Amino acid sequence: MPLSNTRIIVRIGLVVGTVFLLMLLLMLVELKALSNFRHHLDGIVLKSTEKLVLAQDLRFLARNSAVVVRNVLLTKDTGTIRSELDRLASDERKYQECLDRLEALETEAGGKELLAAVKAGGAATRDLWRKVIDLGHADEQGKAVAMLLESVRSQQRGWLDNLAVMVGFHKDAVAAAAEKARREYDRTRAILLVANLLLLPLISGVLVVSLASGIVGPLKEFTRAIDSVAGGDLKARVAFGRRDEIGTLGTHINRMVEQLQASENELEQYRSHLEELIEERTGALNDQRKRFTSMLIHDLKGPLVPIIGFSRKMAAQKELDRDKVVEYARAIHDAAMKLAATIDHVSADLRCDRLQPNFDSGVFDIVGLVDSVVKSFRPKAEIEQIELAMESRGKDADGAMPFTGDCAKIQTLIENLVGNAVKYARSRVGILLNREGGELVLVVEDDGMGIEEQYRQQIFDEYFQAPHSKEGSGVGLYSVKKIVDHYQGEIIVDTAAGGGARFTVRLPAARS
């Protein structure tokens, strides 16, 4: 009998020991699953930490760039300036890389709002920095320093303040993510440990199986779902309808995957929008290149008028005195030099990828400029038997009329107006240059067929040509309007006394 009892005890002991070992194994499995869970939570914390580091890097680069801009203004050494500008360009590239990375990582609404404010402030501040540096290059240190103190400082302070707020935001986010991860981990671990301690005295195979299926099974499902998501399957979900902590964890995992899927959809929409934007920008660039080519061809034709006209006169007249030969040769030379200057200017624009008009500034005598343009059209006018009459009023004591602006652009304006007048005139073209108070007034009129009132605004549109107009490119008057608009002037079209067209250009004489 005692032996029999001993066997029963041994059997019970074996069962208890086996169950106990199974429970220990179960606990080890649970701890492994918890370790995996903690690893994934650590990944969330690391992501928050990476965003914090990027925000701090952005703030450092912004401050460093501000110091570089100040150094550029303070130093006079060309080599140092070049070194500082290279440093500024390097910082800008690093800043943009950090900004792009942070924008790709940011998913929270508050973080996106701060990021948008930082982007706007950074763009505005860097635009002001470029203007300050340009003023410094132009030896206008006073204006550059004044702009740095008045405009840049307030804009820059707002930008840096937003960066500081964003750093603080991400610091709080890192702390919150770490605290949440710790609480979730401790809570889940405590629940599992208490559950195992309560089940140990029961030593029930049913409870062991239930525990194994109720804990190990869901954790494996969680791991499988997370592995699927890590592999790129954003449709993976945890299929558990439980209301306990494991069910809550499964709900959180499903919610996380849904947020990732929403972010992926948003990224796809952004990619699609970016492709549309690139296509739109490419079309705009092609239009800009077309416009640039048309303007270039038109500008190159201008200097050819006096070259063709004076060379034709020299070829047509067998005997010319030396003074005439010198006069014609000088006119051809001046036109050829203008043609060469136009080609050089266009080449420089193309090397710098500039497809927009670039306006220089200088003081020149506009009376002499108008007189030079009129002389260049005289050969053509004489062939067409057209009288060219020029009058200037408001000249200074030296017989000049100084004007501050881009001499080449103003010459293009005058050539287009006078050239059109000569093209459409029957017998006379009148040019009047006058200074009225603070305005420079240029009037060019002809006795041709005139311009109907309904077309007097459309003629300044690019490529537009009114009915019954002579052959042309449709960019001359468009170019004139652009130059007038740059100087904030006005151009008026009406009917001349002889019935033709009269163009009146008014430019502020004091503007550059």
Buried (B, 14 or more C-beta within 10 A) or exposed (E): EEEEEEEEEEEEEEEEEEBBEBBEEBBEBBEEBBEBBBEBBBEBBEBBBBBBBBBBBBBBBBBBBBEBBBBBBEBEEEEEBEBBBEBBEEBBEBBEEBBEBBBEEBBBEEBEEBBEBBBEBBEBBBEBBEBBBEBBEEEBEEBBBBBBEEBBBEBBEBBBEBBBBBBEBBBEBBEEBBEEBEEBBEEBBEBBBEBBEEBBEEBEEEBBEEBBEBBBEBBEBBBEBBEBBEEEEBEBBBEBEEEEBBBBBBBEBBEBBEEEBEEEEEEEEEEEEEEEEEEEEEEEEEEEEEBBEBBBEBBBBBBEBBBBBBBBBBEEEEEBEEEBEEBBEEBBEBBBEBBEEBBEBBEEBEEEEEBEBEEEEEEBBBBEBBBBBBBBBBBBBEEBEBEBEBEBEBBEEEEBBBBBBBBBBBBBBBBBBBBBBBBBBBEBBBBBBBBEEEBBBBBBBBBBBBBEEEBBEEBBEBEBBEEEBEEBBBBBBBBBBBBBEBBEBEBEBEBBEBEBBBBBBBBBBEBE
